[in-house]
């Protein structure tokens, strides 16, 4: 049997001079160096571009094989002198190498990936006759667009995704496969929902009453969730995150918010502009988080509290009360400002030894 022959794939390449023209920065070294990949310093080959922003990895600068490295001005001399990639080695000097790297990845995705097919509605998709569909919209296989839904220009809807009745999706927003976007919900322009995201499920609202059969305990009477979810422009929400609709008013996520995977946002929560929330965080109903906050992974935020602008919450923190002063907070129980919590945690580590010393002193004095 003749083995199958895999056709050779020729990588696209770009010159460093082209990257400088597109993204700026100061070049040290050969402008005609060809780049075919972006890679971390330790894995980069002689056709790759890499970056160095964390001083922890500075030693790798001397050994990396990368053809080009993005560095800060203080590392420009060391980057220019490295021998890793031979005579074609060069570097791009930028005030913030990490930010430059982020913009490079965006440019790369737009210019170096295989072009997408012309936007179209797949034959297996179901689109209601009264749905409003903009220009250059893509609707993937087995997706469903219900009655009254509105999709703006350039929207991309992934396979098996559903946009429910009267929902509205802003221009150039993308839904990955298997997203549920609930009825009456709204999302702005240039936003992104990853696979498994559910927007507009019912909030967890139930009223207790005595059991009708006379047995001990309660029965739970559902409170219909009559609000929706309103999401702003430039928002990104990670895989398998859930944002519940409001009970009466709406759950609101402002412009520029970024949310990681596996986050639970309960009914009537409000999240301010530019806030970032890491994975496995849970935010209870009617909590309000201000603008430009950072919430680290697995944090817990109680319901009906308010967190002001510019707050940083540490990983696994349990925020049980409102925070009205910007700054860093940490601790599981109780939470407090991060500096105090770190001191108390250090003292707690030595608590057993202190206990033994106190016992020894007690024995000497009795």
C-alpha positions in Angstrom: 0.0 0.0 0.0 1.4 3.4 -1.0 1.6 5.8 1.9 -0.3 9.0 1.6 1.8 12.0 0.7 1.2 15.1 2.7 1.7 18.2 0.6 4.4 20.6 1.8 2.9 23.7 3.4 4.9 26.9 2.7 4.7 29.3 5.6 4.0 32.9 4.8 6.7 35.3 5.8 7.1 39.0 6.6 10.1 41.2 6.8 10.9 43.0 10.1 10.8 46.3 8.1 7.2 45.5 7.3 6.4 45.0 11.0 8.1 48.3 11.9 6.0 50.1 9.2 2.8 48.6 10.6 3.4 48.8 14.3 6.2 51.3 14.9 9.2 50.7 17.2 12.9 51.3 16.7 14.9 48.8 14.7 18.4 47.7 15.7 19.9 45.3 13.1 18.9 43.9 9.8 15.6 45.2 8.4 15.4 42.5 5.8 15.2 39.6 8.3 12.4 37.3 7.4 9.9 36.3 10.1 7.6 33.2 9.8 6.5 32.7 13.4 6.0 34.2 16.8 7.4 32.1 19.6 8.6 32.3 23.2 12.3 33.0 23.7 13.3 29.5 24.7 11.5 27.8 21.8 12.1 30.4 19.0 13.8 29.3 15.9 15.9 31.4 13.5 12.7 32.5 11.6 10.8 33.6 14.6 10.1 36.8 16.5 9.9 36.8 20.3 9.6 39.4 23.1 11.1 40.0 26.5 9.1 42.0 29.1 9.6 40.1 32.3 13.1 40.5 33.9 12.7 36.9 35.2 13.5 35.7 31.7 16.4 38.1 30.9 19.0 35.3 30.9 17.2 33.7 27.9 18.1 36.7 25.8 21.7 35.5 25.4 20.7 32.0 24.3 17.5 32.4 22.2 17.7 31.6 18.5 15.0 34.1 17.7 15.7 36.2 14.6 14.1 39.2 16.2 13.3 40.1 19.8 11.1 42.9 21.1 12.7 44.6 24.1 12.6 47.7 26.2 15.1 50.5 25.7 17.2 49.4 28.7 17.8 46.0 27.0 18.4 47.2 23.5 22.2 47.0 23.8 22.1 43.4 25.1 19.6 42.3 22.5 21.7 43.8 19.7 24.8 42.1 20.9 23.4 38.6 21.2 24.7 35.8 19.0 21.7 33.5 18.9 20.6 34.0 15.3 23.8 35.1 13.7 24.3 38.0 11.4 20.5 38.4 10.7 19.6 38.9 14.4 17.9 42.1 15.1 15.6 43.6 17.7 12.7 46.0 17.9 12.9 48.5 20.8 9.6 49.6 22.2 8.6 51.4 25.5 6.3 48.5 26.5 7.3 45.2 24.8 4.3 43.3 26.1 1.9 45.8 24.6 3.9 45.7 21.3 3.6 41.9 21.4 -0.2 42.1 21.9 -0.5 44.4 18.9 1.8 42.1 16.9 -0.5 39.1 17.6 -3.5 41.1 16.3 -1.6 42.1 13.2 -0.4 38.5 12.7 -4.0 37.1 13.0 -5.3 39.6 10.5 -2.4 39.3 7.9 -0.7 35.9 8.2 -3.5 33.4 8.8 -5.3 31.7 5.9 -8.1 34.0 4.8 -11.6 33.1 5.9 -14.3 32.1 3.4 -16.6 34.8 2.2 -19.2 35.5 4.9 -22.5 33.6 4.2 -25.4 32.0 5.9 -24.9 28.2 6.0 -27.6 26.1 4.4 -28.3 24.3 7.6 -28.7 27.5 9.7 -32.2 28.5 10.7 -32.9 32.3 10.3 -36.3 33.7 11.1 -38.0 35.6 8.3 -38.3 38.7 10.4 -34.7 38.7 11.7 -32.7 41.7 10.6 -29.4 40.7 9.1 -26.7 43.3 8.3 -24.1 43.2 5.5 -21.3 40.6 5.4 -22.8 38.5 8.2 -21.7 34.9 8.7 -24.0 32.3 10.3 -22.5 28.9 10.8 -23.9 25.4 10.5 -27.0 24.6 12.5 -27.0 28.0 14.1 -30.4 29.5 15.0 -31.4 33.2 14.7 -34.9 33.6 16.2 -37.7 36.0 15.4 -36.9 39.7 15.8 -33.2 39.2 16.4 -30.9 41.9 14.9 -27.3 41.1 13.7 -25.2 44.1 12.8 -22.8 44.4 9.9 -19.9 41.9 9.9 -21.3 39.8 12.7 -20.0 36.2 12.9 -22.2 33.5 14.5 -20.5 30.1 15.1 -22.0 26.7 14.5 -24.8 25.5 16.8 -25.1 29.0 18.4 -28.5 30.4 19.1 -29.5 34.1 19.1 -32.9 34.1 20.7 -36.0 36.3 20.1 -35.5 40.0 19.9 -31.8 39.9 20.9 -29.5 42.4 19.3 -25.8 41.9 18.3 -23.7 44.9 17.4 -21.5 45.2 14.3 -18.4 43.0 14.0 -19.1 41.1 17.2 -18.2 37.4 17.1 -19.9 34.4 18.8 -17.9 31.1 18.8 -19.7 27.8 18.3 -22.2 26.7 21.0 -23.1 30.1 22.4 -26.5 30.8 23.8 -27.6 34.5 23.6 -30.9 34.9 25.3 -34.0 36.7 24.3 -34.0 40.5 24.6 -30.3 40.6 25.4 -28.0 43.2 23.8 -24.3 43.2 23.1 -22.4 46.0 21.5 -19.8 46.2 18.7 -16.5 44.4 18.3 -17.2 42.0 21.2 -16.4 38.3 21.5 -18.2 35.4 23.2 -16.3 32.1 23.4 -17.7 28.6 23.2 -20.1 27.6 25.9 -21.0 31.1 27.0 -24.6 31.5 28.1 -26.0 35.0 28.2 -29.4 35.6 29.7 -30.2 32.4 31.6 -32.7 33.0 34.4 -31.2 34.4 37.6 -31.4 32.3 40.7 -34.6 33.8 42.2 -37.0 31.8 44.3 -39.3 32.7 47.2 -39.6 30.2 50.1 -43.0 29.0 51.3 -44.2 26.2 53.6 -44.6 22.9 52.0 -48.2 22.3 50.7 -48.1 18.7 52.0 -47.5 19.7 55.6 -44.0 18.1 55.7 -41.1 19.9 57.3 -39.1 22.2 55.1 -40.0 24.7 52.3 -41.1 24.8 48.7 -39.5 27.2 46.3 -41.7 29.5 44.2 -39.9 30.7 41.1 -39.6 34.4 40.6 -39.8 35.0 36.8 -36.7 36.9 35.6 -38.1 39.8 33.6 -34.9 41.7 32.9 -32.2 41.1 30.3 -28.4 41.4 29.9 -26.8 44.5 28.4 -23.2 44.2 27.3 -21.2 47.0 25.9 -18.6 47.5 23.1 -15.2 45.7 23.0 -16.2 43.1 25.6 -14.6 39.6 25.6 -16.2 36.7 27.6 -14.4 33.4 28.0 -15.6 29.9 27.5 -18.4 28.4 29.7 -19.0 31.7 31.5 -22.6 32.4 32.5 -24.2 35.9 32.8 -27.8 35.7 34.2 -30.5 38.1 33.2 -31.9 40.5 35.7 -35.0 39.9 37.8 -36.5 43.3 37.0 -33.8 45.6 35.8 -30.9 44.4 33.6 -27.6 42.8 34.3 -25.0 45.3 32.9 -21.5 44.7 31.6 -19.9 48.0 30.5 -17.5 48.7 27.5 -14.1 47.1 27.5 -14.7 44.5 30.2 -12.8 41.2 29.9 -14.0 38.1 31.6 -12.2 34.8 31.7 -13.5 31.2 31.5 -15.9 29.6 34.0 -17.1 32.8 35.7 -20.6 33.1 37.2 -22.3 36.5 37.1 -25.6 36.5 38.8 -28.8 38.6 38.1 -28.6 42.4 38.3 -24.8 42.5 38.7 -23.2 45.7 37.3 -19.6 45.7 36.1 -17.9 49.0 35.2 -15.9 49.9 32.2 -12.5 48.3 31.6 -12.7 45.8 34.5 -10.9 42.4 34.2 -12.2 39.3 35.9 -10.2 36.0 36.0 -11.4 32.4 35.8 -13.7 30.7 38.3 -14.8 33.9 40.0 -18.4 34.0 41.3 -20.3 37.2 41.7 -23.6 37.1 43.6 -26.8 38.9 42.7 -27.0 42.8 42.6 -23.3 43.3 43.4 -21.8 46.3 41.7 -18.1 46.4 40.6 -16.7 49.7 39.5 -14.5 50.7 36.6 -10.9 49.6 36.0 -11.0 46.9 38.7 -9.1 43.6 38.6 -10.6 40.5 40.1 -8.2 37.5 40.4 -9.1 33.9 39.9 -11.6 32.1 42.1 -12.6 35.2 44.0 -16.1 35.3 45.6 -18.1 38.5 45.8 -21.2 38.7 47.9 -24.5 40.0 46.6 -25.8 43.5 47.2 -22.4 45.0 47.9 -20.6 47.8 46.0 -16.9 47.9 45.0 -15.6 51.2 44.0 -13.4 52.0 40.9 -9.8 50.9 40.8 -9.9 48.0 43.2 -7.6 44.9 42.9 -9.0 41.7 44.5 -6.6 38.8 45.1 -7.1 35.2 44.2 -9.6 33.2 46.2 -10.6 36.3 48.2 -14.0 36.3 49.8 -15.4 39.8 49.5 -18.3 40.0 52.0 -18.7 43.8 52.4 -18.6 46.8 50.2 -15.2 48.4 49.4 -15.3 52.2 49.1 -11.5 52.8 48.8 -9.3 52.0 45.8 -6.4 49.6 46.4 -5.5 45.9 46.7 -7.5 43.5 48.9 -6.9 39.9 49.7 -7.8 37.1 52.1 -10.3 34.3 52.2 -12.0 35.1 55.6 -12.2 37.8 56.5 -10.8 39.9 53.6 -8.8 43.0 54.3 -6.3 45.2 52.6 -3.6 43.1 51.0 -0.6 44.3 53.1 -2.4 43.6 56.4 -3.5 40.2 55.2 0.0 39.2 54.1 1.4 40.2 57.6 -1.4 38.2 59.3 -0.8 35.2 57.0 2.9 35.2 57.8 2.1 35.4 61.6 -0.4 32.5 61.2 2.3 30.4 59.6 4.3 30.6 62.9 1.3 30.2 65.2 2.0 26.6 66.2 5.6 27.3 67.1 4.5 30.4 69.1 1.9 28.2 70.9 4.6 25.7 71.9 6.9 28.4 73.2 4.1 29.9 75.3 3.3 26.4 76.8 7.0 26.0 77.7 7.1 29.4 79.4 3.9 28.5 81.3 5.5 25.3 82.6 8.6 27.2 83.8 6.4 29.7 85.7 4.2 27.1 87.4 
